[in-house]
Amino acid sequence: MTDNLDQLKMCELRAKGLMEEIDQRSTNPTVVCGKCGAKADAPEHLHNPRPLMKKKLDNFWN
C-alpha cells in the first residue's frame, strides 16, 4: 500500500475499507467528527474533532 496509514483520517480509512484500522483507533473514543460522525480515541484521527459527550443514563435511582 502506498498510503501511510498514520496520515489517513477515519473517513479516508472507511472509504478504503480498512475496518481493522478503524477499530484500532476507536477502542475508547473521546472525540467525534463534526463532518462524518466517526468516533476516535484521538483528535488527530479526524478532520473536524469535537469532544464526545458522555451519555447520561435514564435511571430513576441516580
MOLIN-V759932 format. One record per run of one state. SS is the DSSP state (alpha for helix, beta for strand, coil for the rest). FROM is the first residue (numbers start at 1). TO is the last residue. If there is no record, write none. Layout:
# MOLIN-V759932
<<SS & FROM & TO> <SS & FROM & TO>>
This chain:
# MOLIN-V759932
<<coil & 1 & 4> <alpha & 5 & 7> <coil & 8 & 9> <alpha & 10 & 16> <coil & 17 & 18> <alpha & 19 & 25> <coil & 26 & 30> <beta & 31 & 33> <coil & 34 & 38> <beta & 39 & 40> <coil & 41 & 42> <alpha & 43 & 45> <coil & 46 & 48> <beta & 49 & 51> <coil & 52 & 62>>
